[in-house]
Amino acid sequence: MLRLWFWHLLAIVALLLPGGAFPQSAPQRIVAVGDLHGDYDAWRAIARSAGLIDAKGHWTGSNTTLVQTGDIVDRGPDSLKIIRDLMKLQKEASKRGGSVIVLVGNHEAMMMTGDLRYVHPGEYVAFVNKDSKSRRDRAYELNKPAIEASYRARTPEMSPAAIKDAWIKEVPLGMLEHQAAWKPTGELGKWMLANPAVVKLGNNLFVHGGISSVYAALPVEELNRQVKAALKAQDATPTSIINSPQGPLWYRGLISRGDGDDATKAPVPAGAAAALTIDQEVDLVLKNFGVARIVVGHTPALEGIVEGQGGKLWRIDSANSRAYGGTPSYLEIIGDQVTAHKVTRPPGPTWGK
């Protein structure tokens, strides 16, 4: 009786603690999909091939858990369509014994902090409605003095008409709506705040970029708390967890070192003479999180999913998007059996990155 009461108490405590106090058990079947970057056709082909959806896009994955490791947005035109699909599937899967987990990628964080370097024009077009032109005109008139001052600081001789023309070119229709949706109070911002950056399912750890030794001592719940707080604050500082080259959204040091990318530079632990090797850092992460393997996106491999460190590290960013022209794919995990699957790319044009 005492033992039964003890386990009952533990179950209650686990429900009360934010994020759960215990590691989530492994689902019977996991399907992991890497970076999609606005390619809706590739996403649908992958989901159908993995048995997750039917011809109409409804959930058929039964008790499968889908993990999409972030970077849905940028580089391709159909990010919003993919997001709408995933939102719908999150609801449908939960009613059928399955689950859809979408991780925060560095490009989602960029959207929430106003870094629009890689936005495809089609992503703005997706937000255009009948009020977009009048909304943009009102925004210009309300901010006209500041806009004119900004342009004249660079080119003093610009006329008011030339300034307005230049601003209109820099603010295409749909851009204002796009940015409003990605604010922490906007529809997509709220959705992203509800999604984790790191998730542990049984012996598997999923993260968009990677876990460096700087963050390896933090539990999953704390990593997710810090990422959520930074997104909510729209923290654009370089040292923020969502922007740091050694943070979970950007780190590539579990894959390569010394190629000129700050995200591949492993941190040197306090009191140490040098950084850990890749093998040492991977083993540190596995030990600290109590898992057998790490699954990451972020670093594309056009040839397909890559197994590294004897199955301890799986790279699933196979450049699914036509912006890269890689190999659409998904990773399937059933117990300790891990299988990489290639998917035929649907026909269509290739976009530039």
C-alpha positions as CSV (number, residue, x, y, z in Angstrom):
1,M,0.0,0.0,0.0
2,L,2.8,2.4,0.9
3,R,4.6,1.7,-2.5
4,L,1.3,2.3,-4.4
5,W,0.8,5.6,-2.6
6,F,4.4,6.7,-3.3
7,W,4.1,6.1,-7.1
8,H,0.7,7.8,-7.1
9,L,2.3,10.9,-5.4
10,L,5.1,10.9,-8.0
11,A,2.6,10.9,-10.8
12,I,0.8,13.9,-9.3
13,V,4.0,15.8,-8.8
14,A,5.0,15.1,-12.4
15,L,1.8,16.6,-13.7
16,L,2.1,19.7,-11.5
17,L,5.7,20.6,-12.5
18,P,6.1,22.8,-15.6
19,G,7.3,20.9,-18.6
20,G,7.2,17.6,-16.7
21,A,9.8,16.4,-14.2
22,F,10.5,13.1,-15.9
23,P,11.9,12.2,-19.3
24,Q,9.1,11.5,-21.8
25,S,9.0,7.8,-22.7
26,A,9.8,6.8,-26.3
27,P,6.8,6.5,-28.6
28,Q,6.3,3.3,-30.4
29,R,7.3,5.0,-33.7
30,I,9.0,8.3,-34.3
31,V,9.3,10.0,-37.6
32,A,11.8,13.0,-37.7
33,V,11.8,15.5,-40.6
34,G,14.5,18.2,-41.0
35,D,14.5,21.7,-42.5
36,L,11.7,22.4,-45.0
37,H,12.4,26.0,-45.9
38,G,9.1,26.8,-47.6
39,D,8.8,23.8,-49.8
40,Y,5.3,22.6,-49.3
41,D,5.4,20.0,-52.1
42,A,8.4,18.3,-50.6
43,W,6.8,18.4,-47.1
44,R,3.6,16.7,-48.4
45,A,5.6,14.1,-50.3
46,I,7.6,13.3,-47.2
47,A,4.5,13.1,-45.0
48,R,2.7,10.8,-47.4
49,S,5.7,8.6,-47.9
50,A,6.1,8.2,-44.1
51,G,2.4,7.2,-43.8
52,L,1.5,10.3,-41.7
53,I,-1.2,11.8,-44.0
54,D,-3.7,10.7,-46.6
55,A,-4.2,12.2,-50.1
56,K,-6.2,15.1,-48.5
57,G,-3.6,15.8,-45.9
58,H,-5.3,14.4,-42.9
59,W,-3.5,12.5,-40.1
60,T,-3.1,8.7,-40.8
61,G,-0.1,8.1,-38.6
62,S,-2.0,6.4,-35.8
63,N,0.2,6.6,-32.6
64,T,3.3,7.8,-34.5
65,T,5.1,10.9,-33.1
66,L,6.3,13.3,-35.8
67,V,9.2,15.5,-34.8
68,Q,9.9,18.4,-37.2
69,T,13.3,19.9,-36.2
70,G,12.6,23.5,-37.2
71,D,13.5,25.9,-40.1
72,I,10.1,25.7,-41.8
73,V,10.5,29.2,-43.0
74,D,12.7,31.3,-45.3
75,R,14.2,30.5,-48.8
76,G,10.9,29.1,-50.2
77,P,7.5,30.6,-50.8
78,D,5.1,28.2,-49.0
79,S,6.2,28.4,-45.3
80,L,2.7,29.5,-44.2
81,K,1.1,26.5,-45.9
82,I,3.4,24.1,-44.1
83,I,2.8,25.8,-40.8
84,R,-1.0,25.6,-41.3
85,D,-0.6,21.9,-42.1
86,L,1.5,21.3,-38.9
87,M,-1.0,23.2,-36.8
88,K,-3.8,21.1,-38.1
89,L,-1.9,17.8,-37.7
90,Q,-1.0,18.7,-34.1
91,K,-4.8,18.7,-33.4
92,E,-5.6,15.7,-35.5
93,A,-2.8,13.5,-34.3
94,S,-3.6,14.1,-30.6
95,K,-7.1,12.8,-31.1
96,R,-5.8,9.6,-32.7
97,G,-3.1,8.6,-30.3
98,G,-0.2,10.3,-32.1
99,S,1.7,13.5,-31.6
100,V,3.3,16.3,-33.7
101,I,6.2,18.1,-32.2
102,V,7.6,21.2,-34.0
103,L,11.0,22.5,-32.7
104,V,12.2,26.1,-32.8
105,G,14.8,26.6,-35.5
106,N,17.2,29.5,-36.0
107,H,15.1,30.8,-38.9
108,E,11.9,30.9,-36.7
109,A,13.9,32.8,-34.1
110,M,15.0,35.2,-36.9
111,M,11.4,35.8,-37.8
112,M,10.5,36.7,-34.3
113,T,13.5,39.1,-33.9
114,G,12.9,40.8,-37.2
115,D,15.8,39.3,-39.1
116,L,14.3,39.1,-42.6
117,R,17.5,38.4,-44.7
118,Y,16.3,35.1,-46.1
119,V,12.5,35.7,-46.5
120,H,11.3,34.6,-49.9
121,P,9.0,37.1,-51.6
122,G,6.3,34.4,-51.7
123,E,6.2,34.4,-47.9
124,Y,5.0,38.0,-47.9
125,V,2.5,37.3,-50.7
126,A,0.9,34.6,-48.6
127,F,-0.2,37.3,-46.1
128,V,-1.7,39.7,-48.7
129,N,-5.3,40.5,-48.3
130,K,-7.8,43.2,-49.5
131,D,-6.6,45.7,-46.9
132,S,-2.9,45.3,-47.4
133,K,-2.4,48.3,-49.7
134,S,-4.4,50.7,-47.5
135,R,-2.7,49.3,-44.4
136,R,0.8,50.0,-46.0
137,D,-0.3,53.5,-47.0
138,R,-1.5,54.3,-43.5
139,A,1.8,53.0,-42.1
140,Y,3.7,55.3,-44.3
141,E,1.7,58.4,-43.5
142,L,1.9,57.7,-39.7
143,N,5.6,57.2,-39.9
144,K,6.4,59.7,-42.7
145,P,8.7,62.1,-40.7
146,A,10.8,59.3,-39.3
147,I,11.0,57.5,-42.7
148,E,12.0,60.7,-44.5
149,A,14.7,61.5,-41.9
150,S,16.1,58.0,-42.2
151,Y,16.5,58.1,-46.0
152,R,17.8,61.7,-46.0
153,A,20.5,60.7,-43.4
154,R,21.9,58.5,-46.2
155,T,20.9,60.6,-49.3
156,P,20.2,64.2,-48.3
157,E,18.9,65.3,-51.7
158,M,16.1,62.7,-51.9
159,S,12.7,64.2,-52.7
160,P,9.6,63.1,-50.7
161,A,8.3,61.2,-53.8
162,A,11.6,59.4,-54.2
163,I,11.6,58.5,-50.6
164,K,8.1,57.0,-50.7
165,D,8.9,55.0,-53.9
166,A,12.0,53.6,-52.2
167,W,10.1,52.7,-49.0
168,I,7.3,51.0,-51.0
169,K,9.9,48.8,-52.7
170,E,11.4,47.9,-49.4
171,V,8.0,47.1,-47.8
172,P,6.2,44.8,-50.3
173,L,2.5,44.0,-49.7
174,G,2.0,41.4,-47.1
175,M,5.2,42.3,-45.2
176,L,3.5,44.2,-42.5
177,E,1.0,41.4,-41.9
178,H,3.9,38.9,-42.0
179,Q,5.7,40.7,-39.3
180,A,2.6,41.2,-37.1
181,A,1.9,37.5,-37.3
182,W,5.5,36.7,-36.0
183,K,5.4,39.1,-33.1
184,P,5.1,37.3,-29.7
185,T,1.5,38.4,-29.5
186,G,0.8,37.4,-33.2
187,E,-0.7,34.1,-34.4
188,L,2.6,32.5,-35.5
189,G,4.6,34.0,-32.6
190,K,2.2,32.5,-30.1
191,W,2.4,29.1,-31.8
192,M,6.2,29.2,-31.8
193,L,6.3,30.2,-28.1
194,A,4.3,27.0,-27.4
195,N,6.8,24.8,-29.2
196,P,10.0,23.5,-27.6
197,A,13.6,24.0,-28.8
198,V,14.8,20.6,-27.4
199,V,12.8,17.4,-26.8
200,K,13.8,14.1,-25.3
201,L,11.9,11.0,-26.3
202,G,13.2,7.9,-24.6
203,N,16.8,7.4,-25.8
204,N,16.5,10.2,-28.4
205,L,17.4,13.9,-28.1
206,F,16.1,16.2,-30.8
207,V,17.4,19.7,-31.3
208,H,17.6,22.0,-34.4
209,G,21.3,22.9,-34.4
210,G,23.2,21.0,-31.6
211,I,24.1,21.1,-27.9
212,S,27.5,22.5,-27.1
213,S,29.3,22.0,-23.9
214,V,28.2,25.5,-22.8
215,Y,24.6,24.2,-22.6
216,A,25.1,20.5,-22.0
217,A,24.7,20.7,-18.2
218,L,21.2,22.3,-18.5
219,P,18.1,20.1,-18.4
220,V,15.7,20.1,-21.3
221,E,13.1,22.1,-19.3
222,E,15.6,24.9,-18.6
223,L,16.8,25.1,-22.2
224,N,13.3,25.4,-23.4
225,R,12.5,28.0,-20.7
226,Q,15.5,30.2,-21.8
227,V,14.6,29.9,-25.5
228,K,11.0,30.8,-24.8
229,A,12.0,33.8,-22.7
230,A,14.4,35.1,-25.4
231,L,11.8,34.7,-28.1
232,K,9.2,36.4,-26.0
233,A,11.5,39.3,-25.4
234,Q,12.6,39.4,-29.0
235,D,16.1,39.3,-27.8
236,A,18.4,40.2,-30.7
237,T,21.7,40.4,-28.8
238,P,24.5,38.2,-30.1
239,T,24.9,36.3,-26.8
240,S,21.3,35.4,-26.4
241,I,20.6,31.6,-26.4
242,I,18.6,32.0,-29.6
243,N,21.5,33.9,-31.4
244,S,24.7,32.5,-29.9
245,P,26.8,30.4,-32.3
246,Q,27.1,27.9,-29.4
247,G,23.4,27.9,-28.7
248,P,21.0,25.0,-29.5
249,L,19.6,26.8,-32.6
250,W,22.9,27.5,-34.3
251,Y,25.6,25.2,-33.1
252,R,27.3,23.0,-35.7
253,G,30.3,21.9,-33.6
254,L,28.9,18.4,-33.2
255,I,29.3,18.0,-37.0
256,S,32.4,19.9,-38.1
257,R,35.1,22.3,-36.8
258,G,37.2,25.1,-38.1
259,D,35.6,25.9,-41.5
260,G,35.3,29.7,-40.7
261,D,31.8,29.4,-39.3
262,D,31.6,30.7,-35.7
263,A,28.9,28.0,-35.1
264,T,31.5,25.3,-35.6
265,K,33.9,26.7,-33.0
266,A,33.5,24.6,-29.9
267,P,33.7,26.5,-26.6
268,V,36.7,25.9,-24.3
269,P,35.4,24.7,-20.9
270,A,36.4,26.8,-17.8
271,G,39.8,25.7,-16.6
272,A,40.5,23.6,-19.7
273,A,43.4,24.1,-22.1
274,A,41.3,23.3,-25.2
275,A,37.9,22.5,-26.4
276,L,36.5,19.0,-26.4
277,T,36.8,17.0,-29.6
278,I,33.6,16.2,-31.5
279,D,33.5,12.7,-30.2
280,Q,34.1,14.0,-26.6
281,E,31.4,16.6,-26.9
282,V,28.9,14.2,-28.4
283,D,29.6,11.7,-25.5
284,L,29.2,14.5,-23.0
285,V,25.8,15.4,-24.4
286,L,24.7,11.8,-24.5
287,K,25.8,11.3,-20.9
288,N,24.3,14.4,-19.5
289,F,20.9,13.9,-21.1
290,G,20.8,10.1,-20.6
291,V,20.2,9.3,-24.3
292,A,21.7,7.0,-26.9
293,R,21.5,9.4,-29.9
294,I,21.1,13.0,-30.9
295,V,19.1,14.0,-33.9
296,V,19.8,17.4,-35.5
297,G,18.8,19.5,-38.5
298,H,20.4,22.9,-39.5
299,T,23.5,21.7,-41.4
300,P,22.4,20.5,-44.8
301,A,23.8,17.4,-46.5
302,L,22.5,17.2,-50.1
303,E,23.2,13.5,-50.4
304,G,20.7,12.6,-47.7
305,I,20.5,11.8,-44.0
306,V,23.9,11.3,-42.4
307,E,24.8,8.9,-39.6
308,G,27.7,10.0,-37.5
309,Q,29.8,8.8,-34.5
310,G,28.7,5.2,-34.9
311,G,25.0,6.1,-34.7
312,K,25.3,8.5,-31.8
313,L,24.5,11.5,-34.1
314,W,22.0,11.7,-36.9
315,R,21.9,14.7,-39.3
316,I,18.5,14.9,-40.9
317,D,18.7,18.2,-42.8
318,S,19.0,16.6,-46.2
319,A,18.2,19.9,-48.0
320,N,14.5,19.0,-48.4
321,S,13.7,22.3,-50.0
322,R,14.1,23.0,-53.7
323,A,16.0,26.1,-52.7
324,Y,18.9,23.7,-52.0
325,G,18.0,20.8,-54.4
326,G,19.0,18.1,-51.9
327,T,17.3,14.8,-51.1
328,P,13.8,14.8,-49.4
329,S,13.9,12.4,-46.6
330,Y,12.8,11.3,-43.1
331,L,14.3,9.4,-40.2
332,E,12.2,6.6,-38.7
333,I,13.0,5.3,-35.1
334,I,11.3,2.2,-33.8
335,G,12.8,1.2,-30.5
336,D,16.6,1.0,-31.2
337,Q,16.1,0.5,-34.9
338,V,16.9,3.7,-36.8
339,T,16.3,3.9,-40.5
340,A,16.8,6.8,-43.0
341,H,14.3,7.0,-45.9
342,K,14.7,8.9,-49.1
343,V,11.7,10.3,-50.9
344,T,11.3,11.1,-54.5
345,R,11.2,14.9,-55.1
346,P,8.0,16.2,-56.7
347,P,8.5,18.0,-60.0
348,G,8.7,21.7,-59.9
349,P,11.0,24.7,-60.4
350,T,14.1,25.2,-58.3
351,W,14.5,28.5,-56.4
352,G,17.7,30.2,-55.5
353,K,18.7,30.2,-51.8
